[in-house]
Amino acid sequence: MTLSKADEGVEQIERRAILVSMFSALFFSLLGFIFSIWSSSQAVLLDGAFNLISGVTIGFGLKISKLLNAPVSFRRPAGYVALEPLYIIIKGFIVFGLTAFVVISNVILLLNGGNELKLGVIIIYILIALIGNILTYVYVKAKNKQIDSSLLQVEKDNWMINTVITASIALSFVIAFIFQDGFLSPYVKYVDQIIVIAVGILTITIPIRAMSTGTKELLLIGHDEASQNEIEGMIDEALQDEPLAKRKLYVLKTGRKRWLTLYVQPAKDVVPIDYSDRIKDKCETHLLKSISNVDVEVIISRRD
């Protein structure tokens, strides 16, 4: 089994987007570590650490992307589809752990008196990092919308978190800059920790959701209701010319692969020998207009 031209195009788009995400993450991690040392900002350190974790794990995602497009075989009839949700779970766990660690460490730092910031240094980092994060997020989001990739969905969510963190650093700078010479100046040293803690609490649900989604897919727990209803509607459109007494659809999703089992009960007592193939072709042709990487199994049931 070889990849079609369409599949090859999807693979190229995905790999290119992952490479852009990886090099952007590694660049901003280096930038973040340099400026965190220079400015003594925990928020900037969080940004750099998050980017480093993202850059390293994206490298594994690139390898997984290649395996996901490898042809199936007798020993691997489902290919490597399970690697995708497994990767999502592992990366979600790492991001969750990093976020929790940073929040706890900043609570401790806050209770110990905070730290002084070099505000002029932070603004330079903010301008570079915020623009870069937004551009990378927009790019990855556009590519994910184009090919509907679970790997790119994770990268999109991570860049959204990173953009929020960087924007929060900007907010901490503005607040600190406004009050650095006023009556609230003694409290400016706490701004950095407060912002990091707040952002960490607000964004920690994103890796939790990613781990939940990956676990459900790895355990073959069914589709969510909205997606199920959407696919049900597509099946009804595809089979609107077929006289059916009943039909029942079961949908599973593992990574980017959707497995559909369709039980049909024909309205007629006698059907052609290629009836199930015809139903399968109609369904897959219609579904592939909107959903990539779908496999439909048709089972003809007896009449009541």
C-alpha positions in Angstrom: 0.0 0.0 0.0 1.5 3.4 -1.1 0.4 6.9 -0.2 -1.8 8.7 -2.6 -0.8 12.1 -3.9 -3.4 13.7 -1.6 -1.9 11.8 1.4 1.6 12.8 0.4 0.4 16.5 0.2 -1.1 16.2 3.7 2.2 14.7 5.1 4.3 17.4 3.6 2.0 20.2 5.0 2.1 18.6 8.4 5.9 18.0 8.5 6.6 21.5 7.3 4.3 23.0 10.0 5.9 20.8 12.7 9.4 21.9 11.6 8.3 25.6 11.7 6.9 25.0 15.2 10.0 23.2 16.4 12.5 25.8 15.2 10.4 28.6 16.5 10.1 26.9 19.9 13.9 26.3 20.1 14.7 29.9 19.1 12.3 31.4 21.7 13.5 29.0 24.4 17.1 30.3 23.9 15.8 33.9 23.8 13.8 33.3 26.9 16.7 31.9 28.9 19.0 34.7 27.9 16.5 37.4 28.8 15.4 35.7 32.1 19.0 35.8 33.3 19.3 39.4 32.2 16.0 40.6 33.6 15.6 38.3 36.7 12.1 37.5 35.5 10.4 34.3 36.4 7.7 34.9 33.8 10.4 35.1 31.1 12.0 31.9 32.5 8.6 30.2 32.3 8.3 31.2 28.7 11.7 29.9 27.8 11.2 26.6 29.7 7.9 26.0 28.0 9.4 26.6 24.6 12.3 24.3 25.3 9.9 21.5 26.3 7.8 22.2 23.2 10.9 22.2 20.9 12.2 18.9 22.2 8.9 17.0 22.1 8.1 18.4 18.7 11.1 16.4 17.5 9.4 13.2 18.5 6.2 14.5 16.9 8.1 14.8 13.6 9.1 11.1 13.8 5.6 10.1 14.7 4.2 12.1 11.8 6.4 10.0 9.4 5.3 6.7 11.0 1.7 7.7 10.8 1.9 7.9 7.1 3.8 4.5 6.7 1.9 1.8 4.8 0.0 -0.8 6.8 1.1 -4.4 6.8 0.1 -7.8 8.0 1.9 -7.3 11.3 0.5 -3.7 11.7 -3.0 -3.7 10.1 -3.8 -0.5 11.9 -0.3 1.1 11.3 1.0 3.4 14.0 -2.2 5.3 14.7 -2.0 4.7 18.5 1.3 6.7 18.6 -0.6 9.9 18.0 -2.8 9.9 21.1 0.1 8.5 23.1 2.3 11.4 22.1 -0.5 13.8 23.0 -0.8 12.2 26.5 2.9 12.4 27.1 3.3 16.0 25.9 0.2 17.0 27.9 1.7 15.4 31.0 5.0 17.2 30.5 3.3 20.6 30.0 1.1 20.0 33.0 4.1 19.1 35.2 6.1 22.1 34.0 3.2 24.5 34.6 2.4 23.1 38.1 6.1 23.3 39.0 6.4 26.9 37.9 3.2 27.9 39.7 4.4 26.3 43.0 7.9 27.7 42.7 6.5 31.2 42.2 4.1 30.9 45.1 7.2 30.2 47.2 9.1 33.1 45.7 6.1 35.4 46.3 5.9 34.4 50.0 9.7 35.1 50.3 9.4 38.7 49.1 9.3 38.6 45.3 12.1 39.9 43.1 13.2 43.1 41.4 12.7 43.4 37.6 14.8 45.1 34.9 11.8 46.5 33.1 13.8 47.9 30.1 15.1 44.5 29.3 11.7 42.8 29.5 10.1 45.1 26.9 12.7 44.1 24.3 11.9 40.4 24.9 8.2 41.1 24.9 8.2 42.8 21.5 10.2 40.0 19.9 8.5 37.0 21.6 4.9 38.2 21.4 5.1 39.0 17.7 6.9 35.7 17.0 4.4 33.6 19.1 1.4 35.2 17.4 2.8 34.6 13.9 3.7 30.9 14.7 0.3 30.3 16.3 -1.6 31.8 13.3 0.6 29.7 10.9 0.1 26.4 12.7 -3.6 27.1 13.2 -4.1 27.7 9.5 -2.2 24.5 8.6 -4.2 22.5 11.1 -7.4 23.8 9.7 -6.2 22.8 6.2 -5.4 19.1 7.1 -7.1 18.4 10.5 -4.1 16.9 12.2 -4.1 15.9 15.9 -0.4 16.6 16.1 -0.9 20.2 14.8 -3.9 20.6 17.1 -1.6 20.0 20.1 1.0 22.5 18.7 -1.7 25.0 18.1 -2.9 24.8 21.7 0.7 25.0 22.9 1.4 28.2 20.9 -1.9 29.6 22.3 -0.6 29.0 25.8 2.7 30.5 24.9 1.1 33.6 23.4 -1.0 34.0 26.6 2.0 33.6 28.8 4.0 36.2 26.7 1.1 38.6 26.7 0.9 38.2 30.5 4.5 39.2 30.7 3.6 42.3 28.7 0.8 43.0 31.2 3.2 42.5 34.1 5.6 45.0 32.5 2.9 47.6 31.9 1.6 47.4 35.5 5.1 47.5 36.9 6.1 50.4 34.7 3.0 52.4 35.6 3.5 52.0 39.4 7.3 51.8 39.7 7.6 55.4 40.9 4.3 55.7 42.6 2.9 54.8 46.0 2.6 51.2 44.9 6.2 50.9 44.0 7.0 48.6 47.0 4.6 46.0 45.5 6.1 46.0 42.0 8.4 43.2 42.9 5.4 40.9 43.4 3.9 41.5 40.0 6.0 39.0 38.2 5.0 36.1 40.5 1.3 37.1 40.5 1.1 37.1 36.7 2.9 33.7 36.4 0.7 32.1 39.0 -2.5 33.5 37.4 -1.5 32.4 33.9 -0.5 29.0 35.2 -3.8 28.4 36.9 -5.7 29.6 33.8 -3.8 27.6 31.2 -3.3 24.3 33.1 -6.6 23.1 32.0 -5.4 22.9 28.3 -2.8 20.1 28.9 -5.4 18.4 31.1 -7.9 18.4 28.2 -5.2 17.2 25.9 -4.4 14.2 28.2 -8.1 13.4 28.5 -8.6 13.4 24.8 -5.5 11.3 24.1 -6.5 8.8 26.8 -10.0 8.4 25.4 -8.7 7.8 21.9 -6.0 5.4 23.1 -8.7 3.4 25.0 -11.0 3.5 22.0 -13.7 5.4 23.8 -16.3 6.7 21.3 -16.6 10.1 19.6 -18.0 13.1 21.3 -21.7 13.8 20.7 -21.1 16.8 18.4 -18.8 14.9 16.0 -21.0 11.9 16.1 -24.0 13.9 15.0 -22.0 15.6 12.3 -20.9 12.3 10.8 -24.4 10.9 11.2 -25.7 13.7 9.0 -23.0 13.0 6.4 -24.0 9.3 6.3 -27.6 10.3 5.9 -26.7 12.5 2.9 -24.6 9.8 1.3 -27.3 7.2 1.6 -30.4 9.4 0.9 -31.0 7.4 -2.4 -30.7 4.0 -0.7 -33.9 2.4 0.6 -33.0 1.4 4.2 -35.3 0.0 6.9 -32.8 0.8 9.6 -29.2 1.8 10.1 -26.9 2.1 13.1 -23.5 3.9 13.2 -20.6 3.5 15.6 -17.6 5.9 15.4 -14.2 5.5 17.0 -11.3 8.0 16.6 -7.6 7.2 17.2 -5.4 10.2 16.4 -6.3 11.3 12.9 -7.9 8.0 12.0 -11.7 7.5 12.2 -13.2 4.0 12.2 -16.8 3.8 11.2 -18.9 0.6 11.6 -22.2 1.0 9.8 -25.0 -1.6 10.4 -27.6 -1.4 7.6 -30.9 -3.1 7.2 -32.1 -3.0 3.6 -35.7 -2.2 2.9 -35.7 -5.0 0.3 -35.5 -8.7 1.0 -33.0 -9.3 -1.8 -29.9 -7.0 -2.5 -27.1 -7.3 -5.0 -24.0 -9.2 -4.0 -21.9 -6.0 -4.1 -24.4 -4.1 -1.9 -22.1 -3.6 1.0 -19.3 -2.4 -1.3 -21.7 0.1 -2.8 -22.7 1.5 0.5 -19.1 1.7 1.7 -18.0 3.6 -1.5 -20.9 6.0 -1.2 -20.2 6.7 2.5 -16.4 7.1 2.1 -16.6 9.3 -1.0 -19.0 11.6 0.8 -17.1 11.7 4.1 -13.7 12.3 2.5 -15.0 15.6 1.2 -14.9 16.9 4.7 -13.0 14.3 6.8 -9.6 12.9 6.0 -8.4 9.4 6.9 -11.6 7.6 7.4 -12.4 3.9 7.1 -16.0 2.6 6.8 -17.0 -1.0 7.5 -20.5 -2.0 6.4 -22.4 -4.8 8.0 -25.7 -6.0 6.5 -28.1 -7.0 9.2 -31.1 -9.3 8.9 -34.6 -7.8 8.8 -36.7 -8.0 12.0 
